[in-house]
Amino acid sequence: MTRYYKNIENGILTAIGTGFGGEEITKEEYDEILGVIRSCPDAEAGYMYRLRADLTWELTEAPVIPQDDAEATQEDYVAALEELGVTVNEED
Amino acid sequence: MSIQSEINRISGNVSSALAAIAEKGVSVPSGSKSDALAELIASIEAGGGGLPEGVSAMAYGTVVPAADGNTISLAHNLGVRPDFFVWWLDDAHSVESGGALRGSLTHSTVDAETFNVGYISVGYITGGTFDLTSGSVQGTYYMNATRVTCFCSSNTPLKAGYTYHWIAGVLNNKA
């Protein structure tokens, strides 16, 4: 039995999937969201669309990401994880 | 409760048991009756969970990002940090991108026991060649007992609307 889920963070639908995690949804809702994601309008350079939980698109500035990933530190990863709502437990 | 209704109930239970045995991969001859149950159950491979030898637990899932992005976090229910992580694009997008996306992260590539980050390069398989120079996705991964989180390189984001499949697993022998 396939389990379908959606991830919503701060009112933004970030992903859908199958398996463990997220908020369980029906296959019908999964298919509906997938159709919306795959029909995302094109955004101008420097901007991107984010999908709200109500399945409407929100135009926003694209985040500026450092080009040299080699300079990313452990603190950068921890900060990014915390933004995702993941608690970092170094004993895991 | 008539005798006939009891016969029907037992007959239904036997049919359900035979169907469950078939789902375990056993070939159930047409017309099998309750007499065959013991022999058919005995032929189910030990372990029953379908895990390969040496693997004590595995989790599988898919994820479809809603927007292009460099970070994605996948939940698993293993309860311990995975020893390996593998992921790939589905066939539909493999065709679109000119090849399949595949990559793996293993225990040996995790660089610290306390902060479980490993580096992984995920390449498109094009014509049998593992191509890291064109269209590859590279990133750093954080794995713990509940999640695998991917930080992709800025020039190789995860693509919105693509279905990424993944498997995380735990080994019996970690030596």
Interface residues (C-beta under 8 A of the other chain):
Chain A: I12 L13 T14 A15 I16 G17 T18 G19 F20 G21 G22 I33 L34 I37 R38 C40 M48 Y49 R50 L51 I65 P66 Q67 D69 A72 Q74 Y77 A80 L81 E83 L84 V86 V88 N89 E90 E91 D92
Chain B: A59 Y60 G61 T62 V63 V64 P65 A66 A67 D68 G69 N70 T71 I72 S73 L74 A75 H76 N77 R81 T114 F115 N116 V117 Q138 G139 T140 Y142 N144 A145 T146 R147 T149 F151 S153 S154 N155 A160 G161
